[in-house]
Amino acid sequence: MNQGVCWQPPFSDQFGNGMVYRLFTMEGIPYAVGFEEIPTMYDLNSKGIDILSAYPNFRFSSNGVWAVVFDEVDPVIMDFKGFQHVQHTGLLGGKVLLNVASIIYDHYTLCHAGAYVFSAATDPQYLRQTDLVDIYNGLLGLNGKSKSRLFGRLVGWEAFSDTAIGGRGYVVTTQSY
């Protein structure tokens, strides 16, 4: 793991396994955004992200590549709940997404990661009205969608995905890439 960073609250690495995370609560529901440093292309591929299909020039940054996970947390066992769809009313889904984006930026501010990778979870129960791929593509300005103002403010950050070829993986390079 990135040994140059001392993970202080509100970030924590107390659960080990190379995972740094940050908790937040919205409307009484606990969530966590987790970060795991990915040291090699093999490790990236084992996450199911074939980024070379979308971005053939991708290289590992000396500033690190981090996988991002986000989910509701079971407060009893303090573990992710399996990446199931959580129904939100009104604008709550947007507020949750804004919290996740802010936490990613806070993580970047501490460690200056070169890139972040993540996947859009599937919805096997078909509970979601809009697929996460459509939401993420809209936020990141991919596959013909306009980039959101939220992502547009991150000057020097670029997004790539393998969704055009049926994948669900994303890579976002930062100013430190």
C-alpha positions in Angstrom: 0.0 0.0 0.0 1.1 3.6 -0.5 3.4 3.9 2.5 3.9 7.6 2.1 0.4 8.4 3.4 -0.7 8.4 7.0 -4.4 7.7 6.8 -6.0 9.8 9.5 -9.7 10.3 10.3 -12.0 10.5 8.5 -10.1 7.9 6.5 -9.2 4.6 8.1 -7.2 1.5 7.3 -8.0 -0.4 10.5 -9.5 -3.4 8.8 -6.3 -4.2 7.0 -6.2 -6.1 3.7 -4.9 -3.0 1.9 -8.3 -1.3 2.0 -8.5 2.4 3.1 -12.1 3.5 3.5 -14.2 6.4 4.7 -17.7 6.1 6.1 -20.6 8.5 5.8 -24.3 8.4 6.7 -27.2 9.7 4.6 -30.8 9.6 5.9 -29.7 7.1 8.6 -28.1 4.7 6.1 -24.3 4.0 6.6 -22.2 3.9 3.5 -18.5 3.4 2.8 -16.2 4.4 0.0 -13.2 2.0 -0.1 -9.9 2.4 -1.8 -7.4 -0.4 -2.7 -4.1 0.3 -4.3 -3.6 -1.8 -7.5 0.1 -2.4 -8.1 0.1 -4.3 -11.5 -1.9 -4.8 -14.7 -2.5 -8.4 -13.5 -4.2 -7.1 -10.3 -6.3 -4.6 -12.4 -7.4 -7.4 -14.7 -8.3 -9.6 -11.7 -10.8 -6.8 -10.8 -12.6 -7.5 -14.1 -11.4 -4.2 -15.7 -10.0 -4.6 -19.2 -8.9 -1.0 -19.6 -6.6 -1.6 -22.5 -9.7 -2.2 -24.6 -10.8 1.3 -23.9 -7.5 3.0 -23.4 -4.7 1.2 -25.1 -2.1 3.7 -23.9 -2.9 3.2 -20.2 0.2 2.8 -18.1 0.6 2.5 -14.3 1.3 5.8 -12.7 4.2 6.2 -10.3 1.7 8.0 -8.1 -0.5 4.9 -7.8 -3.6 3.3 -9.2 -6.5 2.8 -6.8 -9.6 0.7 -7.1 -12.7 2.4 -5.7 -15.6 0.5 -4.2 -18.8 2.0 -2.8 -21.7 0.3 -1.0 -24.1 0.5 1.9 -22.5 -0.9 5.1 -24.0 -3.4 7.5 -23.5 -1.5 10.8 -23.3 -4.7 12.9 -20.5 -6.4 11.1 -19.0 -3.2 9.5 -18.8 -4.8 6.0 -20.2 -4.0 2.6 -23.7 -5.4 1.9 -23.0 -7.0 -1.4 -23.4 -4.0 -3.8 -27.2 -4.3 -4.0 -29.4 -1.5 -5.3 -30.5 1.0 -2.7 -33.7 2.9 -3.5 -33.5 6.6 -2.8 -36.3 9.1 -2.8 -36.2 12.5 -4.5 -32.7 14.0 -4.8 -31.1 11.7 -2.2 -29.4 9.5 -4.8 -27.7 12.6 -6.1 -26.6 13.6 -2.6 -25.1 10.2 -2.1 -23.2 10.4 -5.4 -21.9 13.9 -4.5 -20.6 12.5 -1.2 -18.8 9.6 -3.0 -17.3 12.1 -5.5 -16.1 14.4 -2.6 -14.5 11.4 -0.8 -12.7 10.4 -3.9 -11.4 13.9 -4.3 -10.4 14.0 -0.6 -8.5 10.8 -1.1 -6.7 12.3 -4.1 -5.8 15.4 -2.1 -4.0 13.2 0.5 -2.2 10.8 -1.8 -2.2 12.4 -5.3 -3.2 9.1 -7.0 -2.4 8.9 -10.7 -5.6 7.0 -11.5 -8.8 5.5 -10.1 -10.5 2.4 -11.4 -14.0 1.1 -10.7 -16.8 -0.9 -12.1 -20.5 -0.2 -12.4 -22.3 -2.9 -10.4 -24.9 -5.0 -12.2 -28.5 -5.1 -11.1 -29.5 -8.8 -11.2 -32.9 -8.1 -9.6 -33.7 -5.3 -12.1 -34.6 -2.8 -9.3 -32.7 0.2 -10.8 -34.6 2.4 -13.2 -31.3 3.6 -14.8 -28.3 1.4 -15.2 -25.2 2.6 -13.4 -23.3 2.6 -16.7 -25.7 5.3 -18.0 -25.2 7.3 -14.8 -21.5 7.0 -14.8 -21.2 7.7 -18.5 -23.2 10.9 -18.0 -21.1 12.1 -15.1 -17.9 11.4 -16.9 -18.9 12.5 -20.3 -18.5 9.1 -22.1 -20.2 7.4 -25.0 -21.7 10.5 -26.4 -23.0 12.0 -23.1 -22.1 15.5 -21.9 -19.7 15.7 -19.0 -21.4 16.8 -15.8 -20.3 20.0 -14.1 -19.1 17.9 -11.1 -16.5 16.1 -13.2 -15.8 19.0 -15.4 -14.4 21.0 -12.5 -11.6 18.5 -12.1 -9.2 20.1 -14.5 -6.7 17.6 -15.9 -8.8 14.5 -15.0 -9.8 12.3 -17.9 -12.2 9.3 -18.0 -12.1 6.1 -20.1 -14.3 3.0 -20.1 -14.8 -0.3 -21.7 -18.6 0.1 -21.7 -18.8 0.7 -25.5 -17.7 -2.9 -25.9 -20.1 -4.3 -23.3 -17.8 -3.9 -20.2 -18.6 -2.1 -17.0 -15.1 -0.8 -16.1 -13.8 2.7 -15.8 -10.5 4.4 -15.3 -10.2 8.1 -14.3 -6.7 9.6 -14.7 -5.9 12.6 -12.5 -3.6 15.6 -12.8 -0.9 13.4 -11.1 -1.1 10.8 -13.9 
